Amino acid sequence: MRQFPLEALDTAPGRLVEWRLCSPDAPDGGDGPGAARRASFNQDKHFTAAEQSRGSADPVASWIAVTFELPGPLDHAALEQALLSFARRHEVLRCAFRRLAGDLSCASYPPEGLALQAAELGEFTTAQGVRDFLAERFRATIDTLAWPLFAMGAVVRSASTTVYLAFDHIVCDGVSMPNVVHDIAHAYSAAVCGREPELPPTGSYLDFADTQRRRFLTLTAEDARLDHWRSYTERAGAFFPPFPLDLGVEPGRMYPIVNEACTLLDAGEAGAFDQECRDAGGKPFMGVMAALARSLREAGGPEVYRALMPVSERGDGPWRHAVGWFVNTMPIEFPVRPGAELPELLAEVRGAFAEMIRHVDVPFVRAWELLAPEHFAATSWPYPVNFFSYIDMRRSPGAAHHDVWRPTTHVWSSRANGACLWFQRDDEGLHMNVIHVDTPQARRTMAGLEEGLRRTVREIAGAGAGAVRGPSVATLATLGTLRQQAGTAPVGAGR
């Protein structure tokens, strides 16, 4: 399961059908009738940014989308039943947000009152036509301030169907996407056979958010729980770790984006890379971070790697199979000494990660509000920030079926002032998706970084696989690179 631009989706044309979630309690998308609970800090910041930018000429907008395949002729009734069951299963998908005395709260519509309205969107004869339509459709329909907060549909063909869903970030994160595919695909199979789906129990993100909010709302800037953030900020000289290479951006300005994706290592190379990292005392994601840190250092970056890293808050309990924004964002830092070998670098990453996890409970947005209040009112991060994300899709629910479902994830956002890097590991290899500002300097910088990173991870993999090293690796730097010039990129808390 990979993440790449929607415009690069390899899909066949067909007939498009959409389903819109509706409730008799919300004829105009008004407030839900249920008991209000407090939104999470991530949700509050995201919603506030949308509110503040709505009247401007450059409003904040974003979505996260997922697609997957259902083989064989489509059973329309079964898919509709599966989609409705999915919306009823995850409370966050049927909630509406509202301001209560300045605080953001949410209330959910009763699951039994929900229904779907189907609409035929027409026959598309080319894959490009499908991709263009969906990209524009998601931009036009996904709105943080309007209910429902996600869209559902399918590209129907005689022998297969591509199911698609797009969500506002306020109701989900990247780790939710495999759960979306797992739930709907299993519910569809059960409906086709006339039985109830057998899905694992799941908790509600609204409960998680309300508990988190109550726990940390009284936090103050002097609280000892913020010592890790304070000491990091003192060492770094800033709350946000800057992206260490030149992107050619002007202070205070947002830019259109370039959305790129590529495969850094194929399946065999990635397997060798993973083994080298384990043999050197680390985990594969630590090896990727070490390789990136070395590549940045070789490109002129500092001798201390600093970045923001999203960390899942799901654990193995009731949230593992939930849809929601279960992400905290934490600072990580470690030295990158010239000539350091992999075991030494991995030891630094391992120690930095362990220290980070010791303090992972404090919500990023709350720390931001208390320790960097001069930046908190802005609708985006104040300058280009170094951001690193890694997900091993092989560990996600339903991964054993990914070869049949062929799931893909897609991220879009309206504007950016920096660069964000997401790494995914699946059965086909190690992949990277990058969103960065569309400036001439950023294009040069990011192309050079990709080349250096590819060379570094292949050298690590080659230590165990006998891969060819040297300049010939650089010729692979642009293979498989998918470019999207769209409207824009990430703001607010991490994904």
Disulfide bonds with the S-S distance in Angstrom:
none
